[in-house]
Amino acid sequence: MDWLNDIWVFRTIVLPALDILILAFLIYKGYQVLVQTRAVPLIKGSVLVLFTYGVAYFLNLDTLRTLLDLLAPSLVIALAVIFQPELRKIFTRLGQGRILRLSGRSQFEELDAVMTAAEVLSYRRRGALIVFVRNVGQKNIVETGTRMDAQVSSALLLTIFSHDTALHDGAVVIDEGKLVAAGCFLPLSEQQDIRRSFGTRHRAALGLAEESDAIVLIVSEESGAVSLAYDANLFYNLGLDDVRRRLAELLDLQEPVDLEEDAVGIQ
């Protein structure tokens, strides 16, 4: 009866362990999506409301519980409306298999292509703006430029940002390994205390970083400095190795580390 013992082990040990592993993986991937959107503060607020309701229930605080019962339908509708952009993005990613997708070698090849182009552009003092889309869609930005839907390559980027092309003054947008558009216009930062030495490219990159979770790589035409803008901060004149490392971390191509150092854009 060894086969009966094997079945018992499979059902009592292997299946529960597999169940826990799958659930842990889904929770982890869900957290990765939520942490890069505006949903995290909203979730914290929802947890606070639920905690308050639980306290009111167990302590028999009838007045507070009645008030929360009256507000509950409105809160649910409000959360649905507020979460709508994030929910649409999450379900889009799920439908495309993007939430469950593991980091692939091709993503590193695309990153290498971008870094190769950035190094050449920096050496030649040719300005560039390269937008990496994360969870917040950039449809409005894409619509301001020229649709391309091309594979990312250093040759294509160098061609776009050559001085004699019609698209070199705008930004290129990269989403899911595709160069979806070029010659795009970005919103300028409205901050008043930004460095006066920063030109339009840096102000535009910071403006988009203030409005979304996008990452923007900037190459300065004046100095050749390579910088990154994300999380409403501008990280100016970084080394190429540092830029590549941060991009890999921010795009979830390796284990994330603390990225709160060296913010110099707002002074």
The 8 nearest C-alpha neighbors of each residue, nearest first, counted from 0:
[[1, 2, 3, 4, 5, 6, 7, 8],
 [0, 2, 4, 3, 5, 6, 7, 8],
 [1, 3, 5, 4, 0, 6, 7, 8],
 [4, 2, 6, 0, 5, 1, 7, 8],
 [3, 5, 7, 1, 2, 6, 8, 0],
 [6, 4, 2, 8, 3, 7, 9, 1],
 [7, 5, 9, 3, 4, 8, 10, 2],
 [6, 8, 4, 10, 5, 9, 11, 3],
 [9, 7, 5, 11, 6, 12, 10, 4],
 [8, 10, 13, 6, 7, 12, 11, 5],
 [11, 9, 7, 14, 8, 12, 6, 13],
 [10, 12, 8, 9, 7, 13, 14, 15],
 [13, 11, 8, 9, 15, 14, 10, 16],
 [12, 14, 9, 16, 15, 17, 10, 11],
 [13, 15, 17, 10, 16, 12, 18, 9],
 [16, 14, 18, 17, 13, 12, 19, 11],
 [17, 15, 19, 13, 18, 14, 12, 20],
 [16, 18, 14, 20, 15, 19, 13, 21],
 [19, 17, 15, 21, 16, 20, 14, 22],
 [18, 20, 22, 16, 17, 21, 23, 15],
 [21, 19, 17, 23, 22, 18, 24, 16],
 [22, 20, 24, 18, 23, 19, 17, 25],
 [21, 23, 19, 25, 24, 20, 26, 18],
 [24, 22, 20, 26, 21, 25, 19, 27],
 [25, 23, 27, 21, 22, 26, 20, 28],
 [24, 26, 22, 28, 27, 23, 29, 21],
 [27, 25, 29, 23, 24, 28, 30, 22],
 [28, 26, 24, 30, 29, 25, 23, 31],
 [29, 27, 31, 25, 30, 26, 24, 98],
 [28, 30, 26, 32, 31, 27, 25, 33],
 [29, 31, 33, 27, 32, 28, 34, 26],
 [32, 30, 28, 29, 34, 33, 27, 35],
 [33, 31, 29, 30, 34, 35, 28, 36],
 [32, 34, 30, 36, 35, 31, 38, 39],
 [33, 35, 31, 36, 32, 30, 39, 38],
 [36, 34, 33, 32, 212, 134, 31, 37],
 [37, 35, 38, 33, 34, 134, 39, 212],
 [36, 38, 39, 40, 35, 41, 33, 85],
 [39, 37, 41, 36, 40, 33, 42, 82],
 [38, 40, 42, 41, 37, 34, 33, 43],
 [41, 39, 43, 42, 38, 44, 37, 45],
 [40, 42, 44, 38, 39, 43, 45, 37],
 [41, 43, 45, 39, 44, 40, 38, 46],
 [44, 42, 40, 46, 41, 45, 47, 39],
 [43, 45, 41, 47, 42, 46, 40, 48],
 [46, 44, 42, 48, 47, 43, 41, 49],
 [45, 47, 49, 43, 48, 44, 50, 42],
 [46, 48, 50, 44, 45, 49, 51, 43],
 [47, 49, 51, 45, 50, 46, 52, 44],
 [50, 48, 52, 46, 51, 47, 53, 45],
 [49, 51, 53, 47, 52, 48, 46, 54],
 [52, 50, 48, 54, 49, 53, 47, 55],
 [51, 53, 49, 55, 50, 54, 56, 48],
 [54, 52, 56, 50, 55, 51, 49, 57],
 [53, 55, 51, 57, 56, 52, 58, 50],
 [54, 56, 60, 52, 58, 53, 64, 59],
 [55, 57, 53, 59, 54, 58, 52, 60],
 [56, 58, 54, 59, 55, 53, 60, 52],
 [59, 57, 55, 60, 56, 54, 53, 61],
 [60, 58, 56, 57, 61, 55, 64, 54],
 [59, 61, 55, 58, 63, 62, 64, 56],
 [60, 62, 64, 59, 63, 65, 55, 56],
 [61, 63, 65, 64, 60, 66, 55, 67],
 [64, 62, 66, 65, 61, 60, 67, 55],
 [63, 65, 67, 61, 66, 62, 55, 68],
 [66, 64, 68, 62, 67, 63, 61, 69],
 [65, 67, 63, 69, 64, 68, 62, 70],
 [68, 66, 70, 64, 69, 65, 71, 63],
 [69, 67, 65, 71, 66, 70, 64, 72],
 [68, 70, 66, 67, 71, 65, 72, 73],
 [69, 71, 67, 73, 68, 72, 74, 66],
 [70, 72, 74, 68, 73, 69, 67, 75],
 [73, 71, 75, 74, 70, 76, 69, 68],
 [74, 72, 76, 70, 75, 71, 77, 69],
 [73, 75, 77, 71, 72, 76, 78, 70],
 [74, 76, 78, 72, 77, 73, 71, 79],
 [77, 75, 79, 73, 74, 78, 80, 72],
 [78, 76, 74, 80, 79, 75, 73, 81],
 [79, 77, 81, 75, 80, 76, 82, 74],
 [80, 78, 76, 82, 77, 81, 83, 75],
 [79, 81, 77, 83, 78, 82, 76, 84],
 [82, 80, 78, 83, 79, 77, 84, 85],
 [81, 83, 79, 85, 80, 78, 84, 86],
 [82, 84, 86, 80, 85, 81, 79, 87],
 [85, 83, 87, 86, 82, 88, 81, 135],
 [84, 86, 88, 82, 87, 83, 89, 38],
 [87, 85, 89, 83, 88, 84, 82, 90],
 [88, 86, 84, 90, 85, 89, 91, 83],
 [87, 89, 91, 85, 86, 90, 92, 84],
 [90, 88, 86, 92, 91, 87, 85, 93],
 [91, 89, 93, 87, 92, 88, 94, 86],
 [92, 90, 88, 94, 93, 89, 87, 95],
 [91, 93, 97, 95, 89, 90, 94, 98],
 [94, 92, 90, 96, 91, 95, 98, 97],
 [95, 93, 91, 92, 96, 90, 97, 89],
 [94, 96, 92, 93, 97, 91, 98, 90],
 [95, 97, 93, 94, 98, 99, 92, 100],
 [96, 98, 92, 100, 95, 99, 93, 94],
 [99, 97, 93, 100, 92, 96, 28, 32],
 [100, 98, 97, 96, 101, 28, 93, 25],
 [99, 101, 97, 98, 96, 102, 103, 95],
 [102, 100, 103, 99, 98, 97, 252, 251],
 [101, 103, 252, 100, 104, 106, 251, 253],
 [102, 104, 105, 106, 101, 107, 252, 100],
 [103, 105, 107, 106, 108, 102, 109, 252],
 [106, 104, 108, 107, 103, 109, 176, 102],
 [107, 105, 109, 108, 104, 103, 110, 176],
 [106, 108, 110, 104, 109, 105, 111, 103],
 [109, 107, 105, 111, 106, 110, 112, 104],
 [110, 108, 112, 106, 111, 107, 151, 105],
 [109, 111, 107, 113, 112, 108, 114, 106],
 [110, 112, 108, 114, 109, 113, 115, 107],
 [113, 111, 153, 109, 115, 152, 110, 114],
 [114, 112, 110, 116, 111, 115, 153, 117],
 [113, 115, 117, 111, 116, 112, 118, 110],
 [116, 114, 112, 118, 117, 113, 111, 153],
 [115, 117, 153, 113, 119, 114, 118, 157],
 [118, 116, 114, 120, 115, 119, 121, 113],
 [117, 119, 121, 115, 116, 120, 114, 122],
 [120, 118, 122, 116, 121, 117, 123, 115],
 [121, 119, 125, 117, 123, 122, 118, 124],
 [120, 122, 223, 124, 118, 119, 123, 117],
 [121, 123, 119, 120, 124, 118, 223, 125],
 [122, 124, 120, 121, 125, 119, 223, 220],
 [125, 123, 220, 223, 121, 122, 120, 126],
 [126, 124, 220, 120, 123, 121, 127, 219],
 [125, 127, 220, 219, 218, 124, 120, 160],
 [128, 126, 218, 217, 160, 129, 125, 170],
 [127, 129, 170, 217, 216, 171, 130, 218],
 [128, 130, 171, 216, 215, 170, 172, 127],
 [129, 131, 215, 172, 214, 173, 171, 132],
 [132, 130, 173, 214, 213, 215, 172, 174],
 [133, 131, 213, 174, 173, 130, 134, 136],
 [132, 134, 213, 135, 212, 131, 250, 136],
 [135, 133, 136, 88, 36, 132, 35, 212],
 [134, 136, 133, 212, 211, 137, 88, 36],
 [135, 137, 138, 134, 132, 88, 133, 139],
 [136, 138, 140, 139, 141, 135, 132, 172],
 [139, 137, 141, 140, 136, 142, 143, 135],
 [140, 138, 142, 141, 137, 143, 136, 144],
 [139, 141, 137, 142, 138, 143, 183, 184],
 [142, 140, 138, 143, 139, 144, 180, 183],
 [141, 143, 139, 140, 144, 138, 145, 183],
 [144, 142, 183, 141, 140, 184, 139, 145],
 [145, 143, 183, 182, 142, 181, 141, 180],
 [144, 146, 180, 181, 182, 147, 143, 183],
 [147, 145, 180, 179, 148, 144, 181, 141],
 [146, 148, 180, 179, 149, 145, 178, 181],
 [149, 147, 179, 178, 177, 146, 180, 150],
 [150, 148, 178, 147, 177, 151, 179, 180],
 [149, 151, 177, 178, 152, 148, 176, 109],
 [150, 152, 178, 177, 109, 149, 176, 112],
 [153, 151, 112, 155, 154, 150, 156, 109],
 [152, 154, 112, 116, 156, 155, 113, 157],
 [155, 153, 157, 152, 156, 158, 116, 112],
 [156, 154, 158, 152, 157, 153, 159, 151],
 [155, 157, 159, 153, 158, 154, 160, 116],
 [158, 156, 154, 160, 155, 159, 116, 153],
 [157, 159, 155, 161, 156, 160, 154, 164],
 [160, 158, 156, 167, 157, 161, 166, 155],
 [161, 159, 167, 157, 158, 127, 156, 162],
 [160, 162, 158, 163, 159, 164, 167, 157],
 [163, 161, 164, 160, 167, 125, 165, 159],
 [162, 164, 161, 165, 167, 160, 166, 159],
 [165, 163, 166, 162, 167, 161, 159, 160],
 [164, 166, 167, 163, 168, 182, 159, 162],
 [167, 165, 182, 164, 168, 169, 159, 181],
 [166, 168, 160, 159, 169, 164, 165, 161],
 [169, 167, 166, 182, 170, 160, 165, 127],
 [170, 168, 182, 183, 167, 184, 166, 181],
 [171, 169, 128, 183, 182, 129, 181, 184],
 [170, 172, 181, 129, 180, 130, 182, 183],
 [171, 173, 130, 180, 179, 178, 129, 131],
 [174, 172, 178, 131, 177, 179, 130, 132],
 [173, 175, 132, 177, 176, 131, 172, 178],
 [176, 174, 177, 173, 132, 133, 178, 106],
 [175, 177, 174, 173, 151, 106, 109, 178],
 [178, 176, 150, 174, 173, 179, 175, 149],
 [177, 179, 173, 149, 148, 151, 172, 180],
 [178, 180, 148, 147, 177, 172, 146, 173],
 [181, 179, 146, 147, 145, 172, 171, 141],
 [182, 180, 171, 145, 183, 144, 170, 166],
 [181, 183, 169, 166, 144, 170, 145, 171],
 [184, 182, 144, 170, 169, 143, 181, 140],
 [183, 185, 169, 143, 170, 140, 182, 186],
 [184, 186, 203, 207, 187, 140, 183, 204],
 [187, 185, 206, 203, 207, 188, 184, 204],
 [188, 186, 203, 206, 202, 189, 185, 205],
 [206, 187, 189, 202, 190, 205, 203, 186],
 [190, 188, 191, 187, 206, 202, 186, 193],
 [191, 189, 188, 192, 193, 265, 206, 202],
 [190, 192, 193, 189, 188, 194, 265, 195],
 [193, 191, 190, 266, 265, 194, 195, 189],
 [194, 192, 265, 191, 266, 190, 195, 264],
 [195, 193, 196, 197, 266, 192, 265, 264],
 [194, 196, 197, 193, 198, 192, 191, 266],
 [197, 195, 194, 198, 193, 201, 199, 221],
 [198, 196, 195, 194, 201, 202, 199, 193],
 [199, 197, 200, 201, 196, 202, 195, 219],
 [198, 200, 202, 201, 203, 197, 187, 204],
 [201, 199, 203, 202, 198, 204, 128, 217],
 [200, 202, 204, 203, 199, 198, 197, 205],
 [203, 201, 199, 205, 188, 187, 204, 200],
 [202, 204, 187, 206, 200, 185, 201, 186],
 [205, 203, 201, 206, 207, 202, 215, 228],
 [204, 206, 208, 202, 203, 207, 228, 188],
 [188, 207, 205, 187, 203, 209, 186, 204],
 [206, 208, 210, 209, 204, 205, 186, 211],
 [209, 207, 231, 229, 205, 206, 211, 210],
 [210, 208, 231, 206, 207, 211, 205, 230],
 [209, 211, 207, 208, 206, 212, 231, 213],
 [212, 210, 208, 213, 209, 207, 135, 230],
 [211, 213, 135, 208, 230, 133, 35, 214],
 [214, 212, 132, 211, 133, 131, 208, 229],
 [215, 213, 229, 131, 130, 228, 212, 208],
 [214, 216, 130, 228, 129, 227, 204, 131],
 [215, 217, 227, 129, 128, 226, 130, 228],
 [218, 216, 128, 226, 127, 225, 227, 219],
 [217, 219, 225, 127, 126, 224, 223, 121],
 [220, 218, 223, 126, 224, 221, 222, 217],
 [219, 221, 126, 125, 124, 223, 222, 218],
 [222, 220, 219, 223, 124, 126, 125, 224],
 [223, 221, 224, 219, 220, 124, 121, 218],
 [222, 224, 121, 219, 124, 220, 218, 221],
 [225, 223, 236, 219, 222, 218, 226, 121],
 [224, 226, 218, 236, 217, 237, 223, 219],
 [225, 227, 235, 236, 217, 234, 237, 216],
 [228, 226, 216, 234, 215, 233, 217, 235],
 [227, 229, 233, 215, 232, 205, 214, 208],
 [230, 228, 208, 214, 231, 232, 213, 227],
 [229, 231, 232, 208, 212, 209, 228, 211],
 [232, 230, 209, 208, 229, 205, 233, 228],
 [233, 231, 230, 229, 228, 264, 262, 234],
 [232, 234, 264, 228, 235, 227, 205, 262],
 [235, 233, 227, 262, 226, 263, 264, 228],
 [234, 236, 226, 237, 233, 263, 264, 227],
 [237, 235, 224, 226, 225, 238, 234, 227],
 [238, 236, 226, 225, 235, 242, 241, 239],
 [237, 239, 241, 240, 242, 236, 225, 226],
 [238, 240, 242, 241, 243, 237, 225, 118],
 [241, 239, 243, 242, 238, 244, 237, 245],
 [240, 242, 244, 238, 239, 243, 245, 237],
 [243, 241, 239, 245, 240, 244, 246, 238],
 [242, 244, 246, 240, 241, 245, 247, 239],
 [245, 243, 241, 247, 242, 246, 240, 248],
 [244, 246, 248, 242, 247, 243, 249, 241],
 [245, 247, 249, 243, 248, 244, 250, 242],
 [248, 246, 252, 244, 250, 245, 249, 251],
 [247, 249, 255, 245, 251, 246, 250, 253],
 [248, 250, 246, 251, 247, 245, 255, 252],
 [249, 251, 247, 248, 252, 246, 133, 253],
 [252, 250, 248, 249, 253, 247, 255, 254],
 [251, 253, 247, 250, 102, 248, 254, 107],
 [254, 252, 251, 248, 255, 247, 102, 250],
 [253, 255, 248, 256, 251, 252, 247, 249],
 [256, 254, 248, 253, 257, 251, 249, 258],
 [257, 255, 258, 254, 248, 245, 249, 259],
 [256, 258, 259, 255, 260, 248, 245, 254],
 [257, 259, 260, 256, 245, 255, 261, 249],
 [258, 260, 257, 261, 262, 256, 232, 230],
 [259, 261, 258, 262, 257, 263, 234, 232],
 [262, 260, 263, 234, 259, 258, 235, 264],
 [263, 261, 234, 260, 264, 233, 232, 259],
 [264, 262, 234, 265, 261, 233, 235, 266],
 [263, 265, 233, 234, 232, 262, 266, 235],
 [266, 264, 193, 263, 192, 194, 232, 233],
 [265, 193, 192, 194, 264, 263, 262, 195]]
